[in-house]
Amino acid sequence: MNGNNHALNKKYLIIGGSGYLGSLFLEKLQKKNVTIYLHLKTKKIKSNKKNIKFIYGDITKNSFWKKNIINKDYLISFASAENTFFNKKRIEDDYKVNVQSGVYALINAYNLNKKIKIIFFGSENQEVNLNIKSIKNTGNLPHNFFGFNKDILERYSIYFKNKLKLKIVFLRFSN
């Protein structure tokens, strides 16, 4: 996004672009010569930007991915469940949004569009830096159900990247 021509005339499928991080990313991306397919759950909004096309549907359904992942150059997902209350519904929603939709995206990318480049965003509350000796790798453990779900998706992503050769990046950010 630094002005290089490699991003020109590309097609971006953006999931979660109406949230804080997604909207900041979109603000920069829409200034480029690219086509943006922005997923919205239900709320129909209008944009005067010619390069933004709105798509609707349930990202937790495989049919959404079969229809929308074809012919895209990039999938960038900022998706996160909206329900902020800790209850059974929140846990179910979080799993569907963070694991189920991501796995469907990976499966359909592999089956329908192996050239797509995928970026999943995670956040610092996905893990907590505990220095526990019984944990073999980094010592980092997810500290809540959101973190565990993102961790599951990250592990699926590693499999699809290493074994099936999809181009995937999983970014974690912190403020």
C-alpha positions in Angstrom: 0.0 0.0 0.0 3.0 2.2 -0.3 2.3 3.3 -3.9 3.8 0.3 -5.7 2.1 -0.7 -8.9 1.6 -4.3 -7.8 -1.7 -3.3 -6.1 -3.2 -1.6 -9.2 -6.2 -3.2 -10.9 -6.5 -5.9 -8.2 -9.7 -7.2 -6.7 -10.0 -7.1 -2.9 -12.6 -9.0 -0.9 -12.8 -7.2 2.5 -14.6 -8.8 5.5 -15.1 -6.7 8.6 -14.3 -3.5 6.8 -16.9 -1.5 8.6 -15.2 -1.9 12.0 -12.4 0.4 13.3 -9.4 -1.3 11.7 -11.2 -2.2 8.6 -12.4 1.3 8.0 -8.9 2.7 8.4 -7.6 0.2 5.9 -10.4 1.0 3.5 -9.7 4.7 3.7 -6.2 4.1 2.3 -7.1 1.3 -0.1 -10.0 3.1 -1.8 -7.5 5.8 -3.0 -5.8 3.1 -5.1 -6.8 1.9 -8.6 -8.3 -1.3 -7.2 -11.8 -2.8 -7.0 -13.0 -3.4 -3.5 -15.8 -5.9 -2.7 -16.8 -4.9 0.8 -18.9 -7.3 2.8 -21.7 -5.9 4.9 -24.0 -8.1 7.0 -27.2 -6.3 6.4 -26.9 -2.5 6.6 -27.0 -1.1 3.2 -24.9 2.1 2.8 -24.1 4.2 -0.2 -20.7 5.3 -1.3 -19.7 7.8 -3.9 -16.5 5.8 -4.5 -16.7 4.0 -7.9 -14.3 1.3 -6.9 -16.4 -0.1 -3.9 -18.9 -2.8 -4.5 -21.0 -3.9 -1.6 -21.7 -7.6 -1.1 -24.1 -9.1 1.5 -24.5 -12.5 3.0 -23.7 -14.6 6.0 -19.9 -15.3 6.1 -20.6 -18.3 8.4 -22.2 -20.1 5.4 -20.1 -22.0 2.9 -22.4 -20.7 0.1 -21.2 -17.1 0.7 -17.6 -18.1 0.1 -18.3 -20.3 -3.0 -20.0 -17.3 -4.6 -17.6 -14.5 -3.5 -14.0 -15.9 -3.4 -13.8 -16.5 -7.1 -11.7 -14.1 -9.2 -10.5 -12.1 -6.3 -6.8 -11.3 -5.8 -6.9 -10.7 -2.1 -9.1 -11.7 0.9 -8.5 -9.4 3.9 -10.5 -10.3 7.0 -10.9 -8.1 10.0 -14.0 -10.2 11.0 -14.9 -10.4 14.7 -18.2 -11.2 16.4 -20.1 -8.2 17.5 -21.7 -9.5 20.7 -19.5 -8.2 23.5 -21.3 -9.9 26.4 -19.9 -13.1 27.7 -22.7 -15.6 27.3 -23.5 -18.8 25.3 -24.6 -16.8 22.3 -21.4 -14.8 22.3 -19.3 -18.0 22.4 -21.3 -19.5 19.5 -21.2 -16.3 17.4 -17.5 -15.9 18.1 -16.8 -19.5 16.9 -18.9 -19.0 13.8 -17.3 -15.7 12.8 -13.7 -16.4 13.8 -13.3 -20.1 13.0 -16.2 -21.4 10.8 -16.1 -18.5 8.3 -12.3 -18.6 8.2 -12.2 -22.3 7.5 -14.9 -21.9 4.8 -12.8 -19.2 3.2 -9.7 -21.4 3.3 -11.5 -24.4 1.8 -13.0 -22.4 -1.0 -9.8 -20.6 -1.7 -8.1 -23.9 -2.1 -10.9 -25.4 -4.2 -11.8 -22.3 -6.3 -9.0 -19.7 -6.3 -5.6 -21.0 -5.3 -3.9 -17.7 -6.4 -5.7 -15.6 -3.9 -3.6 -14.0 -1.1 -5.3 -14.2 2.3 -4.7 -11.9 5.3 -6.4 -12.6 8.6 -6.1 -10.0 11.3 -5.9 -10.9 15.0 -5.5 -8.7 18.0 -3.4 -8.5 21.1 -6.2 -9.8 23.3 -5.9 -13.1 21.4 -3.1 -14.2 23.6 -1.4 -13.4 26.9 2.3 -13.6 27.3 2.7 -16.1 30.1 6.1 -17.5 30.8 4.9 -21.1 31.6 7.6 -23.7 31.2 5.2 -26.5 30.3 4.2 -24.7 27.1 6.7 -25.8 24.5 6.8 -23.1 21.8 6.5 -19.4 22.6 4.9 -19.6 26.0 1.9 -17.7 24.8 -1.6 -19.0 25.6 -4.9 -17.6 24.5 -6.6 -16.1 27.5 -10.3 -16.2 26.5 -12.6 -17.9 24.0 -12.0 -15.2 21.4 -8.3 -16.0 21.6 -8.8 -19.7 21.4 -11.0 -19.3 18.3 -8.4 -17.1 16.6 -5.8 -19.6 17.6 -7.8 -22.4 16.0 -8.1 -20.4 12.8 -4.4 -19.6 12.8 -3.6 -23.4 13.1 -5.9 -24.1 10.1 -4.2 -21.3 8.2 -0.8 -22.8 8.9 -2.0 -26.2 7.6 -3.4 -24.6 4.4 -0.3 -22.6 3.9 2.3 -25.4 4.5 0.5 -28.4 3.1 -1.7 -26.9 0.4 0.5 -23.9 -0.5 -2.1 -21.2 -0.2 -0.6 -17.7 0.4 -1.7 -16.7 3.9 -0.6 -14.2 6.4 -2.0 -13.9 9.9 -1.3 -10.5 11.5 -1.6 -9.7 15.1 -1.6 -6.1 16.1 -1.4 -4.3 19.4 -1.9 -0.7 20.4 
